[in-house]
Amino acid sequence: MQSDCTIEADSLQTSSKSAAYKALINKYTRQGLPGIVLSVNDSTGIFNGASGQADIKNDISMQACHVQDFSGVIQIFLATAVFRLQEKGMISLDDPVDKYIPKATLKKIGNGSSPLKIRNLMNHTAGLYDFTTDREFLLDLIQEPEKERTAEDLLRFVNNKNSMFPFRPADSAGFSNTSYLLLSMAVESATGIPAASIIQQEVLLPAGLTQTYILPQIQIPDGLKAQGYFDLYGNNNLHNLSMWNTGFGNGFNGIYSTLTDMQRFLQVLFIEKSLLSDASLSTMLTFEPDIEDGKQMGTGCFRDFVDATHPNLPFSWGYRGRGLSSTAEIHYLPETGTTLIFAINYGTLLSSGLRYKFLSFRTELIAIARQK
């Protein structure tokens, strides 16, 4: 990969908290996270910064303009596309899932024979078993890490598995990547076009995102992407897993982008409000009461940094991405108008010592962002 991109990070550090943000990312790369990029836009200015390495083998420093793996953040993009399709009359959140996916396929899945609607997939109230946590899926991935996997390939790790909880959408929600796998299948059935292409048509182009790529449909230009790592064997050695394909093109991961593009996405979605109608945005921002790992599920969006013991602290709207070799999040804090994006080229989908370093980083980051 190349060592230079197009933006000098130091020229975009006008926020009054820039020194604190720079110290924070340097602190956690010194503690072992390979590389971090961070962008914060608040009332005092912007901070775009990077620390650590984008490519360990070739000793290439991380820069704020490197393309990062945003993993599961694709789900808010897919949800936004579905809302736009609904506004055009091509699909409805109240459609039964079996309008688009055969009942024979659904009945093999725990809760699949329940009266699931499209909105239950989008707001994680379907209770579907999350195949990305399945031991057989992980073993299959280790055996053939670069294999392209279709939706049908991935559903075999869900078939005949118990649901996470009984289907009770009025009072039960829990995150599952399987929901967005099925959502991508429904979108393709409704439109005849792959979900990745729908995201490009309905989100990337209208929002003016020119540095966002969805694998395998939209390839990343050579030399721009940061490499991704994980302590695969728990021996404190980082392995480059950038080429591992965990199911790209199936709606739940596979989006790569830059800080600049992700800032733009939050701007048009939540500040300019030009991507969705008021009604669609209101539905997106209707959140389930359950708090799971500090977040509440909306319809394609999280209400994040939620602390039940301190309910008056500023929360965010956005999404999290957790991959095998990447960790990324995008946030808009409506109370202060702050946008916050970060990406780390280390995976926190599975447990490891560095995962706990990341969690500490995240806690310190929001504490700085909340300071007045």
N, C-alpha and C positions, 0 to 999 in steps of 0.2 A: 504494500500500500504506500501511497505517497505521504510525505511528512508535512506537507503544507496544503491547506485548503484556502478558502477565499476570505475569511473574516479573522482579523486579529482580535482576540478576546480582550486584550487590555484596553482597547479603544472603546469598549462597551461596558465600562464599570463606573457608572455615574450614581448608582444608588448609594444612599448614606450608609448602608450596611455592607457595602462591597468588601471592606476589610474583614468583617466577620465571616462573610460567605467564603472568601478566599482562604482564610485560616481554617475553616471547617473542612473544605474539600481536601486541603493539604494534610490535615490531621488524619483523615481516614484513609488516604492513599499511603501515608506512612505506616498505618496500622495493617496494611495488607490488601486492601481493595485495589485492584490493578489500575483502574482509571475511572474518573468521574467527570461528567459535564453537568453544569448547573446554569439555569437561566431564571432570574427573578426580575419581574417588572413591577415596581411599586410606585407610590406617589412621589418618591424622591428621585426616581431614575431607574436605570436598568443595570443588572449585573449579568454578564455572560462570562463564564470562566470554566477552566478545565484544570485537572491535575492528574498526575500519574501517566500511565502508558496506554496508548491505543494498540500497540503491537509489541509484546514483550520480546519475542524472538529477534525482531529487527530493530529493537530499541527506538521505537518511534513514539514521541511524546503525544499525549492526548491533547487535542485542540477542540475548542468549543464548536467548531464547524464540522467535525467529523460526523458521518452518518452513523446513527446508533440503532440497535435493535430495541424497539419499543414493545415487542412481544404482545401481551394481552391488551395493550391500549387500543389495538385494532377494534376491540369490541364496541367502544363508544363511536368509532367511525362507522361500523356496520349498523349500529342502532340508528345513527343519524341518517344513514342512507335509507333505512326501512321507514323512518318517519317521512322522508321526502317521497318515497314510493306510495305511502298511504295518502299523502296530500294529492298525489296524481291519480288515486283510485286504483292502483295496481295491486295493493295488498292492504289488509286491515289488521290492526293489533288484536281485534276481536275474532279474527278468523281461527277456526280450529286448525291445529297443526296437521291433523290428518287430511286436510284439504290439499296439502302440498307433499306430505310424506306418507307413503303407504302404511296402512294399519298393520300389515304383516311385519314391517320393519319396526314400528313403534311397540308392538306387543312384546317384543323380545327385551325391551328396556324397562327397568323398574319405574313405575308411574307412567309408562308410555301408553297404557290403555286408559289412563285418566283423561278427563275432558280438557286437555291442554290447549291453550290458546297461544298465539304468537307472543302476546304480552308476557305470558308466564316464562317464556324463554328469555325475553329481554330483561325482565326484572328479577330473574333468578328465583322465582317462586315455584318452579317445576319440580324441584327436589331430585334432580337427576344425578346419578352416580357420576363423579368426575373421573373420566378415564385417565387424565394426566397423572393421577395419584396411584394408578394401578400398577402393581409389581410386574405383571406380565407385559404391560405396555413399555415399562422402563427396560425390561430385559430384551424385548424385541428391538428397542431403540439402540441399545448397546451392541446388539448383534449386527444390525444393519443401520448404522447412524445416518447415512446419506440417502436412504431409500425414500422415494416419493410415496406418500401414503394418501389414499383417497378417503373420502368420508366413510365408505363401506369398510375399508381397512381398519379405521379407528373405532367404528361402532362395535367391532367384535370384542373390544375390551370393555364394552358397556353391557353387551348382551348377557342376560341371565344374572346380572348383578343387582343386589338390593338397592332401592332408592335411598337417598340420604335421609329422607323423612317422608311421611305420608303426604300426599298432595292436599294441602290446605292453604291455598293462596291468600286467604284473608289474614292469616296470622303466622305463616312460616316462609322464611326465605333463607337461602344459603347459596353461596357462589359455586358455580359449576361450569367449567369450560365446555362440557357436553351440550349445555343449552345453546351456546353460540355455534357449535358444530351443527346442530339441528337447524338453527336459524339460518345459517348460510345455505343449507340444503333447501330450506323453504324458499329463500330468496331466488335461488337458481331455478327452482320449479316454477315460481310465479313469473319470472322474467325470461327464462331461457338463456340467461347470461350468468357466467360465474360471479360469485359474490365479490371477488376482488375487482372485477371490471365494473360492477355496480358501484362500489365504493369510489373508484376512480371517476366515474361519470357523475355521481351524485354528491361527492364531497371534495375530492382533490381538485377537480377542475373548477367548480364554482367558488371554492375558497381560495384559489390561486396558490395551491401548494405545489411547488415545482421541485422540491427536494425530498419527496416522500415516495417510497417504493413498497409495493406489496408483492412478496414472493409467492408463487413463481411467475406470476403474470408480468410484473414490472421489475425488471432487473436493475441492480445498483451498478452505476459506472465503476470501472476498475479503480482501485486505489483510494476510495473515499470512506470505506466502512471500517470502523473500529473492530478489532478482533474480540471474541468473547471467551470467557474462561470459567472453569469450575474445578474445585478440589475433588476430583472424581473418586479417589480412593481414600479420602480422609487422612492423607499423610502430609498435608501442607504443601503439596506440589500442585500448581495450577496447570490444568490441561486445556488446550485450545479446542473448544467445541463449536467453533463458528460454523462449521460445515454440517453440523448435525441438523437433520430435518425432522422436527417434531410434529409435522402435519401442516406445513405451509399451504395456504390456499383454501383452508377450511373454516375460516371465519373467526377463529379464536386466537390466532397469533400470526406472525409473519409480516409485520409492518416495520419498516425502517425509515428513519427520518432524522431531521436536524432540529436543534433547539429553535432555530428561526421559524421553521415550518410549524412546529408544535405551538409556538407562541401565536402564530397567525391563526391556527385552528381555534384556539381558545378565544382569540379576539373576535372572530366572525361568529362563533357559536354563542358565546355568553355575553359579550360586550356590545358588538354591533347588532347581534341577533338577526343576522341576515341569512342564515342557512335554513332555519326552521320557522314555521309560523308560531305565533304566540301560543296557540293551543297545543301544538306539538311540543314546544319547549316546556310548557307547564306540565304536560304528562311525563316528559323525561325527568323533570325535577320533582316528581311525586315519589316519596321515599317510603320504603317499608319500615315498620317500627323496630324490627330486630336489628341489634347492633352486633356485627360480626367482625372481630379483629379491628375495632375502631372505625368501622364504616357501615353505612346503611345503603341498601340496594335501591336505586331508582330504576327507571325504565331505560337502561343503557347508560347509566351514569351512577357514580357513587357520591354520597354525602360523606366526606372523609374527615379525618382528624376529629372524630366525635368522641367526647369523653363524658360518659354518663354522670360522673362525679363532679364535673365542671362544665355544665351545659352552656354556659355563657361564653366559652372560648370560641374564637372565630373558626368556622368550619370551611371546608372547600367543596366545590363541585369538580369532578374529574374522573380519573380512572387510574388503575394500577396495572402494571405489566410485570409478571414474574416468569422468567424463562430458565432453561437449564444453564445458559451462559450469559444472561442479561437480566437487569432489573431497571425498570423505568416507571415514572409516574408523571402525570400532568394534572395541574390543579389551578382552579380559579377561586379566590377567596372573595365572595361577593360583598362582605362587610367592608373590606378595605380596598377592593378593586385590584388586588395583587394577583398576578399570574406567576406560577412556579412550576418549573419543569426540571427534572433531572434524569440522567441515565448513567448506569454503572455497568461496566463490561464484565460483570460477574453474576452468576446465576444464584437466585435465592428461592427457586421453586422447591428445592430439596434442602434438608437441614445440613448445616456445616458451621464451623467456627466463625467463618467470615460472614455468615448470615446474621449472626448476632451483632457483629460490628456494623453491618448495614442498618439494623434496627435502631442502634444507638445513633447513627448518623441521621436517620430520619427524624428521630425525636428531637435532636439538637437543631435540625434544620427548621422545623416548624416553630420551635421556640424563638429562634431569631426572627423568622418572618412575622411572628405575632407581636414582637416588641414594637412599642410606639415611640 
